[in-house]
Amino acid sequence: MTVFSNTTVRCAAQLDANHPLAAALEDRSAIFAMTEQAQDAALRPRNSGGLSHSERAALASRMARLNGEDSLADHFASFLIDGNAAKIADPTFDGASNPRYAALIRHTDLVTRDTKSVTAADITELKDAGISEDDIVRLSELVAFVNYQARVCRGLRLLSDVS
Amino acid sequence: MSRVIQDFTTTVPFWQPRVTPIDLDDASKEQREALQVTPSNQKVSEYVLVLARDAETLKKRTPLFNAIMYNRGGMSRAERELSATGASVVNHCVYCAAVHASRYNQLTKDVTVMERVFADGATAKLDVRQSAILKFAMKLSRTPPEVTADDMQRLRDAGLESDEILDLIMSTSLFGWANRLMHTLGDPVDQSE
């Protein structure tokens, strides 16, 4: 796999081996390879615990959308998502009558959009909704990873446009 | 009761978890691998013991973190600490800001830059290059990110090469990840208790 077929690098569609940035990207190919591995660990782990691969993909798509990264959002939406979880990918869906979805979505949106405002009460709210401590950490890593990736995408696109 | 610290500081606080850290004695093989526990390294922070609840991701995150912050070439170590601090200020991760501002101070032997960053954020009076880096890092850290072609041009005008800008993007984005763990899963508390 070359650095240009990496999911995160492909967010900047114009990046290829002929781009002036190619050498700098090649020098950091290990970083992008590790980013791809982290994506697999956060979205499609062997042990998914109480957060299914479908729910992870839908939440990831939602967060990419909130960050204005539509191609990344479409990529995650293309993962196999079962019927029920698919709604989560829509940023206007708030979980409606499913209290577990509502708790996952509320926390995902808050940490994505307004990290600084998160307090201990927000973690308590997840626990009260029946989310286990293992799943709270799994959700936190998923949210944190996708917010990292969306920023790399935005930065790469901007850098490759100008250079 | 220990006091939760609200204001930015270069004195690294304690980190008090909101989720129970795993007990190292009960850790699975995968968790021990992710924690990089060896006979000579038995000291693991509570933060990492919380993250061990998702061992698969932790195992990938640690080497990635080190590669982005410490790989050779490109933007200097100190400037990566500046971008990490800029992100941490936006996300109000007091603990992360303390760790990375103090590393910046150690590397540069200059405490005035971080004093100004903590006091004035993106409008801090810094030299042209530092200011371009800080502004870019803080704008990239918003949701959605607010960086524009003008911000990129300011970096170029300040003399940053493409590989340095790439390191700036990676180190800032990495703190979009780290801040979202550290600031949400625990509290920075006073060490004096």
Interface residues (C-beta under 8 A of the other chain):
Chain A: P20 L21 A24 L25 D27 R28 A30 I31 M34 T35 Q37 A38 A41 A42 P45 R46 N47 G49 L66 N67 G68 V111 T112 R113 D114 T115 K116 V118 A120 D122 I123 E133 D134 I136 V137 R138 S140 E141 V143 A144 F145 N147 Y148 Q149 A150 R151 V152 R154 G155 L156 L158 L159 D161 V162 S163
Chain B: R18 V19 T20 V50 L51 R53 D54 E56 T57 L58 K59 K60 R61 P63 L64 A67 I68 N71 G73 G74 V90 N91 H92 C93 L140 S141 T143 P144 P145 V147 T148 A149 D151 M152 Q153 R156 S162 D163 I165 L166 L168 I169 M170 T172 S173 L174 G176 W177 A178 N179 R180 L181 H183 T184 L185 D187
